[in-house]
């Protein structure tokens, strides 16, 4: 099979051939007088005269055709690779169904099957939040795994999926089948299964807030229901709508109706999930702050710890908040606070007098606040936060904000679809597992297939250029002959 990398350049071919013919025709041979013109006139139009074949013009036109085709960068496909990695996009958008009732994943299976059958050694990779691989083995043996694939992850990590497939079968070519093309840097082939289906979905949900996005090609009419409240929707293509509920709720479910191409973003869940903290620090300020933030104090299976102690040299296994023991240096005015770090965002400490704790042991610590003399007051290492003694902080407004910022990542109750194997909106292990992903709700649209990286292709442009040079060389001897036109 022959393909063209730049087929649009074929539009130049008639112009090139026309220019060659026009230039050649302008150079008419000189006329010479001859007797017996009446004999030529007598035979004109009697059907017995023939125009002489111009070999030089034929060579020039063929050379122009060869050069024009070379500009389109043609290639010859000789066959399929016998060592192949097939990556199937398993993101939520692949569950979208077209007018024929088949999902994008169904079309991906159909298009991937012939490639697996033709591969002597193959690896099948499911591209989700975390890639999964089967093989290497004979491609036909991977058909049962292909049939059992399900879509639903909030993202498809194609880079990790391709890297996993190549690690399983080094030197193999890679074919990605999905609705969004992989980055060109992966050097992988691509089969597109996207469509132009209508779709709207819930993209955000909180205790008093919800957002809906219309990713379809036309106006979307429907309703959003949560508890006893119901909102009518009329959304133009590519537009968001935001809704505020009457009251906050510790648990909330929102449903969008009617159903459309993708059902995974029609329902979303939200729950309040207080952080579980083990406290090993005495102090009324800590107790009061944790109570205000709704933290659950536990002794076993904590998510985080609070201690009154110097940090260890090695990083702690859990997020840990350290208060320096009593006996720190004399209080000094805080001169600067890093406003860009999540732990000190919104923390007002400049101008307050705080004692500098002893320098934390170990490596990797970063200073978030300093005194006028340059000594550090607040330190961070990953999810570990090291503060001055609790007694010096307990009455400052920033104290509760500091603890809130440190605990906020632990209080997140949302997890994306595909987490822990969950492919339907539900509550799992205390987390609300929902899609809530604008990129997946915004269904990818059709794109061109890209098969050159997975076929045994040979470039034809150099051979066409060589043919053009040969034809030009063949016409050269004929250019020296200038026939006379007799009259």
N, C-alpha and C positions, 0 to 999 in steps of 0.2 A: 504494500500500500504506500502511496506517495502523499506526502503532506507538504504544506507551505507554511513557513514560520511567519511570513509577512505577505499574505495573499493580496492585500490592498494595493501592492505595487504592480499587480497585473494590469491595473488601469493605465499604467505608463506604456505598456507594450504596444498598443496601436499607435501612440504618438511616436515611439522610437521607429517603428517600421515605416510609418508615413514619412518621417523625416528622411530616412535612408532612401526611400523611393523617390521623393521629391528632389533630393540633392543629386541623385544619380540621373534623373530625367533631365535636369537642367543642363547637364554636360552632353548635349546632342552632338553626334559626329558631324564633321563638316560635309557639305554637299559638293559633288563634282559633276560637271555637265557630261552627258553621254548621249550618243545617238540611239535611235530606235525607241525613243520615249513612247511613240505611238503604239509600239507592241505591248508595252506595259499598260497603257491606257485601254487597249482592246481587251486585255485579260482581266481588268479590274472588275470585281463583282461577279465573275463567272464561277466562283466557288472553288477555283483551282489554285488560288494563291494561299500561302501559309506564312504566318509570321515566324521568323527565326527565333528559336529558343535562346534567351540571353543567360548564359551560364554564370557570368560575373554577377549579374543582379540577383540570381538565385543564391549564390554564395553570400552576398552581402545581407540579404533578407534573413537567411538562416543564421548568420552570425549575430545579427541584431536580436533575433528571437532567443538565441541561447544566452546572450548577455542580459536581456530583460528577465528571463526566467531565473538566472543566477541571482538577480537582485532580490527575488522573493524568498531566498534562503530555503530551497526545497530540501526534503530529506526522504529517504526510502526506508520504510519500516519492514524489517526482514522477519520479525517474529516476536514472541513474548519471552520474558525472562523465565528461566527455570528455577531461580532462587528468588523468592518474592516475600516481602512483608506487606500484609494487607492490614491497614489501620481503619477501623470503623468508628466514625464519630458517634458517640452515645450520649450527647448532650440532650437537654430537654427539647430543644427545637426539632430534633429528629423524630419526636413523637407526633409532630403535626401531621394531620391527615389532609389529603387533597380531595378534590371533588369525586374521585373514584373510590374513596373510602380507604385507600391504602396509605400507610404512614411513610414518612421519608425513610425510616429504617427499613421498611419492607422493600422499598426501591433500592436501598443500599445493598441489601442481601442479594437481590436479583442481579445487580450489576457486578457485585464482587464474586459471585459463585463461579462464573466461567474463568476468571483469572486464577482462582484457587485450584480449580480442576486442572488447569494447564501447567501448574507449577510442580516440579519434581520435589522441591523442598520449600516449605512455606511456614510462615508464622502469622497467626491471627492476633491482632491487638485491639482490645476495647479501649477507646479513648474517652475517659471520664475525668472526674477530679483526680483519681489515681488510676493509672493504666493497668490493665490485666492482659496477659499474653498466654497463648496456647501454641505449642510446637517447640522446636521445628519438627515437621513430619511431612509426609506426602500431602499435597494440598487437598486432595479429595477427602482425606480423613478429618479435615477441619470443618466439614459441612455441618455436623451436629452442633458444634460450638457456635457456628455462625447462626444457625436457626434459633438458638436459645438466647441470643443477645437481646437485651432490653435497653431502651433509651430512657433518660430522665435526669441525668446529672446537671447541676447548675452551670457546668462549664466542661469543655473538652480540652484537656491539656495535650495538644498535638505534639508539642516539642518533646515532652516526656514520653509520650506513646511511641513516637518515631525512634527515640533513643533506646527505649526498651526493646523494640523489635530488632533494631540493628545489633544490639548486644546479644540477642538470642540467635541471630543468623548473620554473622559478619559478612560483609561484602554483598549482601542481597540488595536488590532494588526495592523501593518503597512505593506503595500505592495507597493513597488516602481516599476513602469514600465517605462523603458527607455533604453538608449543605454550605460549608464555608471553606474556601481554599486555604491550604497551609501556607505559611511564609515561604517565599522563594528560596530563602537561605537553607531550608531543609532539603532541597533538591529531591523532592518527592513528586510522583505523579498524582493526579487528582481526577476523580469522577464526581460530577455534581449531581445531587438529587434534590435540590431545592425547588420550591414552587412559588406561587404568588397567592398563598392562601390568606383569607381574612383572619385577624387575630387581635384580641385585646386581653390584657392581663393585669393582675394586681402586682405592683412593683414595690410597694412599701406598706407596712402595717405596724402600728404602735398602739399604746393604750388608748389614745384619743385621735388617731390620725390614720388615713389610708390614702393611697395614690393609685390611679389606674392609667394605663397607657394604651392607646390604640395604634397598633403597628400595621394594620391592614391597609389595603389600597382604597377603601371607601369609608364612608361615615358608619360608625358603630353605634347601634342603639341597644340599650340593655339596662340592667339594674345592678346595684351593689347593695347587698344585704349583710348586716352585722347585728346580731341580737334582735331587738325590736325596731331597729331603724332600717329604712330602705330609701335609697337614692336612685332617681332616674338619671340615665346617662344618654347623652348624644354627643359623641366625640368625633371630631374631624380627624382625618388621617395624620399620624405623626404628632398628636397632641396628648398632653397629660390632663388629668382632672384630680383635684385634691379634695378630701372630705374630712370634716371635723365632727367627731361623735359628741353626744350630749355629756357623757361622763367617762372618766377613765375606768378601765377594767383590768383586773389582774390576769384575766384570761379572755382572749378575744378570737372569734372566728369570723372571717369575711368571705363571702361567696359572690362571684360574678356570674350573671346569667344574661342571655342564654349561652350555651356552650358553643365553641367555635373550633378552629383547626387544632388548637392545642389546649388540652384540659388541665395540664399541670399548673398553669398560672391562674386558673379560675377560682382556686380556693387557697386561702392563706391563714396561718395560725400565729398567735402571739401569746406568750405567757410571761408572767413575772417570775424570775428565778433568782432569789437572793443567794449571794455568795456564802459558802461554808468556810469559816475561818477558825483556826485554833489559836487561842490567845495565851501567851506565856509572858505577858507584861502587865504588871500591876499599875493601875492609874485610873482615876475617875474620868479623865479626858478621853481615854481610849474607849472605855465602856459607853460613855455618852455618845461619842461619834459613831460607834458601830450600831448603837440602838437607833439613832436618827437615820442611818443608811439602810436599816432593815436587814442587817447581816445576821446570819444564823451562826451562833457560836457552837462549835462541835469539838469533840475530843478525838474522834476517829474519822478517817477518810476526809481530811480537809482539802479544800482547794488552795488555801493560802495560810500563812502563819504570821503572827505578830509577836515579836520578841524584844526584850530589853537585854541587849548584849552586843558586843562587837561582832561584826560579820566574820564568818570564817574565810580562810584564804581561797577555798574553792567555792564556786557558785552553788547556791542551794538548789535542791531538786524542785521545790515549790516556790511560787512567788512569796517573798518574805519581806515584811516591814520591820526594820531594826530601829530601836531607840537606843541612843548612846547611854551607858550607865551614868549615874550621878558622878559629879566631880569633873565635869568638862571645864574648858577654859572660861575666862570671864566674858560676859556678854559684850558684843560689839555690834555696831550698826550694820545691817545687811545692805550692801551696796548694789548688787546686781542679781537678777534671777533670769534664767534662760526661759523665754516664753514659748519656745518652739517644741520643747519636749512634752509628751502627753501628760506626764506626772505633774508638771508645774504650770500647765495651761490654766490661766485664770487665777493663779496663786499670787496674792499681794503680800510681799514680805519686805520690799524695799523700804528702809527707814525704821524698821523694827530692830530692837536689840536682841540678839540671840547668841548663845554660847556656841563656839565651834567645837564639834565632837572630835575625838581622836581620829586621826587619818585611818581609813579602813585598810586592813591588810589585804594582800593579794593584788592581782592585776585585773584590768578591765573596767575600773571605776571611772565614772565621768562626773564632774562637778556641775551641779545645777544652780547653786546659789553661793555667793561669796560675800565676805565682809569687806570693809574698807581697806583692811590691811592685806587682802588677797587670800585669806584663809577660807577654805571651803566650809560650807554650812550644811548643804544637802548633797548627797552623792547617790548615783544610780549605777547599777550593773545589771543589764537585762531587765528582769522583772523584780529585782531586789532594790529596795529603797532604804537608805540609811539617813536618819534624822538626828537632830540634837535631843537631849533628854525630854521625855514626855512632859514633865512639869513646866518646861520653858515654852511649850507650844500649846498647851491645852486651852488657854483662854484667847488664842488668836483666831480671827475669822477664817484664816487660810488653813487652819488645822483640818477641819472637816473636808475642805476642798481637796487637800493633799490625799487624804485617805480615799475619798471618792474617786479621784483620778486613778489611784493605784488599783482599786477594786473594779473599775468599770469594765476592763476586758473579761473579768470572771463573771460579771453579772449579765453578759450577753446571752439571751435565751434563744437566739435564732441560729439555726444551722442550715446550710444549703442542701438542696436535694442532691443525692449521691453520697452524702456524709453517712458513714457507718452502713452503707448499702441501702439506705432508704430511698426509694424512687417514687413515692407518693406522699403528698402533704399529710403529715401526722405529727404526733408528739412521741418522742423517743428519748428515754433516759433523762426526762426533765427538760428536754430541748424542743422548741417548736421548729420542725423541719418543713420549710416551705421553699418555693422557688425564689420569689421576690428578686428577680434578676432582670433588669431592663434589657441587657444584651441578648438574653435568651427569648424574652417576650418579643423583642424586635426580630422576627424571623428573618434569617438570611435569605436573600433572593438569588435566582439562578445566575450562575457564572459559567464561563467556558471550561470544558475539560482540559486537562493538561497531561498528555500521555507520553510526551517525548522522554521524560526521565525513566519510564518503565518499559520502553520498547527498544529492541535492538535496531536503532536507527543509524543510517549512514548519510552524511551530508552530500548533496549532489551539486552544490554551487561551485566547488573547485573544478569538477569535471565539466560542467557547462561552460565555465570560463575558458578552460583548455580547448573545448570544442570550438568556441567562438574564435580563439586565436588561430586554430588550425584552418578554419574556413576563410579567415582573412588572408592567411598565407596562400591558400589555394587560388583565391581570386586575383592575387597580385600579377601573375603572368598574363592574365586576360586584360588587365588594365593597360598593358603596353600596346595592345593591338587596337588600333582606331579604325574601324571600318568606315569606308566612304559611302555616303548615301548618294546614289546617282539620280540625275534628273534628266 
